[in-house]
Amino acid sequence: MKKSTITLIWTITAVVLILFSSFFIHKENIAPVINIIGCLILVREFIQTFGKGSKKVIFWGYIGIAACLVAVFIDLILLAF
């Protein structure tokens, strides 16, 4: 398979995991874990996709990575309580 196809599959998987954990799972302990997994997959895809390019492209990649890491930290805080 092409690299773009693999990236698309991983990105769709991550988005589905995040949406699935937010809307369909009502267990308090499982939903944040699934959300963390989805966010980490998105971080990996952001790094691979936006790693090469102009400064603007790299900047928006950093914004995406920061947003995913903030979501991971919020889910870790929710798991702690």
N, C-alpha and C positions, 0 to 999 in steps of 0.2 A: 504494500500500500504506500501511497505517497505520504510525505511528511505532513502536508496540509490536511489530508483526510484523518490521519491519526490525531492531529491537534484538534480538529473539529469534534471527533468522537470524545476525546477527553474533556473538552470544554462543555459539550452537551451533557456528559455524565456528571460533571461537577455542578452544573446549573440544576439538573434534575435532582441531585442529592440535596442541594440547598433548599429548593422549593418543596421537595418531599418532606424534609425534616421540619420545615416551617408550617406547612398546612395540613399534613396528613398524620403526623405522629404526635400523639398527645401525652406520651410518657415523658416525665420530666427529665429523666437521666439519659435517655437514648437520643432525643432530638438534638441536643447540643453536640453530641459526639459525631453524629452524621453530618451536621453542619460544619464541624471542624474538618472532617475528611474532605468535604466538598470544597471548602475554602483553601485547604492546602493543595488540592489538585489545581484549583484556579491560579494559585500563586506559581506553581510549577509551569503552567501554561503561559502566564504573563511573562515569566522570565525567559522562556524559550521564544515566545512570539515577539516581544518588544525588546529583546536584548541587543538586536542589531538594527541600526537605523539612525536617523537624525537625532539631534538633541531633544526636539519636541516629542518624537516618538518614544524615546527612552524616558522622558519626563512623565508622560501619561502611563507608561508601564510601571514606573515607581508609584504613581498615584493609585493604580489598581492593586499593586502589591500591598501598599499601606492600608488600603481599605479592607482587603482580605485579612491582613494580620490584626487589625482592630476588631474585626468580627470574631476571629479566633480567640483573642484575649477576652472579649465580652462573654463568649461561650465558656471559656475556662473559669471565669469569675462566677457565672451562673452554675457551673458544675460544683464549684467549691461550697456553695451554700445550699 
